[in-house]
Amino acid sequence: MRMFEKLEDLLPLVGQEIGVSDWIVADQPRIQAFADATEDQQWIHTDPARAAAGPFGSTIAHGFLTLSLLPRFYETAFRVRETRMGLNYGLDRVRFPAPVPVGSRLRGRFVLRRLEAVEGGVQMMVEVTVEREGGGKPVCIAESLTRQYR
């Protein structure tokens, strides 16, 4: 976890990596819980026997499950002490370049791309690259917009 005292400490870091999260396991119970919550029960995610004979040799996590882990990755990657709250403001570009086989360990790398003043704080655009341990390609790349308030 990388700590910053105040939002202004981020200004010189635009264009640089500002944090790397802890690892999270994309196990079958997590994949199934996401399938249940979203009602996306496609067999490639939820049927281990059928998926074993499929194109990936196992079930894979939903792309949107991977994307939904971004808040958790944020929590363990970096923090600014002076902020009283942060809000998800949305996403710009999102891509899923590689699958996430069941049992994969994932983490997020955060590069600060923009930092703009807004009333009471800042809006940050952070490029989050979600990597799979042992994988050759990222499993998700997202431009995440958050607002941090003093």
Secondary structure, 3 states (H helix, E strand, C coil): CEEECCHHHHHHHCCCEEEECCCEEECHHHHHHHHHHHCCCCHHHHCHHHHHCCCCCCCECCHHHHHHCHHHHHHHHEEECCCCEEEEEEEEEEECCCCCECCEEEEEEEEEEEEEEECCEEEEEEEEEEEECCCCCCCEEEEEEEEEEC
